[in-house]
Amino acid sequence: MLIIPIKEGEHIDRALKRYKRKFDRTGAKRQLQMRKQYNKPSILRRAQVQKAHYIQSIRDAENI
């Protein structure tokens, strides 16, 4: 549970903005999206390998 203290005279819009920023940083939304649907471990591993290959190709291109 996130607790956002509201300061005296602070607008609710500013407090909501702080809440949203803090919520995004916790990664709760990302975790909810991942748990929404089951993914097989082989598919997760394949995605990791593809991401690593992509990042490595970018780094190789920078070094040339």
N, C-alpha and C positions, 0 to 999 in steps of 0.2 A: 504494500500500500504506500502510495506516495503522499507525502505531507508537504504542502507548500504554505509557509506562513505568509499571511498578507500583512503588509506594513500599514501603518496609519495613513490614511489619505491616498492609498494606492488604488489605481483604477483596476477594475475586474479584468479588463482586456489584457493588461500587463501581467497579471497573475496567471491568467489562462495561457499566455504565451510562455511563461516560465514553466508551467505544468507540462505543456506539450513538449518543450525542449527536454525536460527531465525525463519524460516518458519515452521519448525517442532514444535517449542515451542509455536507458536501461536495457533496451533490446526486447522488451516485452511484446511489442507488436510483431516483430520478426519471428519470435518464438511461437506466437499464436498462429501465424501463417504457416509455419513449418509443421505444427501439430495438427493442422486442419485436415491434412490428408497424409495417409501413410505412404512412405517411399521405401522401396526395398533397399537394403544396404548396398547391393551391387550398383544400383542407380546413383546413390549418393557418392560412392567411390568413383564412378565414372565421371561425375560432374567435377569432383575434386581434381582428377587427372587432367580433364579438359581445361580447367581453370589454370592449373600449374603450367600446362603446355602453352597456353595463351600468354601468360605472364613471362615465361621464359623466352618466347618468340619476340616479345616487345623488348626485353632486356638485350637480346642478341642484336636486334635491329639498332638499338642505341649505341652499342659498342662498335658497330661497323663504321 
